[in-house]
Amino acid sequence: MAEGRNWEETLTVSADLLHDLENFISHPSSRQQDVLVERDLKIDDTHNLNWLIKHDLFEGVVLHLTLMDTDAYRFLAGYEMALAKPEDVFGDFEVAWQGSHYHLHVRQ
């Protein structure tokens, strides 16, 4: 991947997913698994950005963005934040690695 590259993508969260996230945050006893949702966003032939919402034993419900080298299956960079309410999932997020910037816009 060329150094200094900018990549940008918009991810739309459905009303159903937002409802599921509300339950996932507010009603822990209803959780069937630790991961609510996961999406892999392809950047190029050897890189992707993984978007994940999961329950973490120490942090509560967390949003993770992970930049991965898919050839070597190796973590390159990441970002995470706790989600206190469903609307926290919306926003503009950035992961930077070796002078390149990966922007994910999460919208309703």
Long-range contacts (C-beta under 8 A, 24 or more apart in sequence): 1-43, 1-44, 1-46, 1-47, 1-98, 1-100, 2-100, 3-98, 3-99, 3-100, 4-99, 4-100, 5-100, 5-101, 6-100, 6-101, 6-102, 6-103, 7-43, 7-49, 7-100, 7-101, 7-102, 7-103, 8-102, 8-103, 8-104, 8-105, 9-41, 9-49, 9-103, 9-104, 9-105, 10-104, 10-105, 10-106, 10-107, 11-39, 11-41, 11-51, 11-104, 11-105, 11-106, 11-107, 12-106, 12-107, 12-108, 13-89, 13-90, 13-106, 13-107, 13-108, 15-108, 18-86, 18-89, 18-108, 21-53, 21-61, 21-83, 21-86, 21-89, 22-85, 22-86, 24-53, 24-55, 24-61, 25-60, 25-61, 25-83, 25-84, 25-85, 25-86, 28-55, 31-55, 36-61, 41-104, 43-67, 43-102, 46-70, 46-71, 47-76, 49-95, 49-102, 49-104, 51-104, 51-106, 53-83, 53-89, 60-84, 63-88, 63-89, 65-93, 65-95, 65-104, 66-95, 67-95, 67-97, 67-102
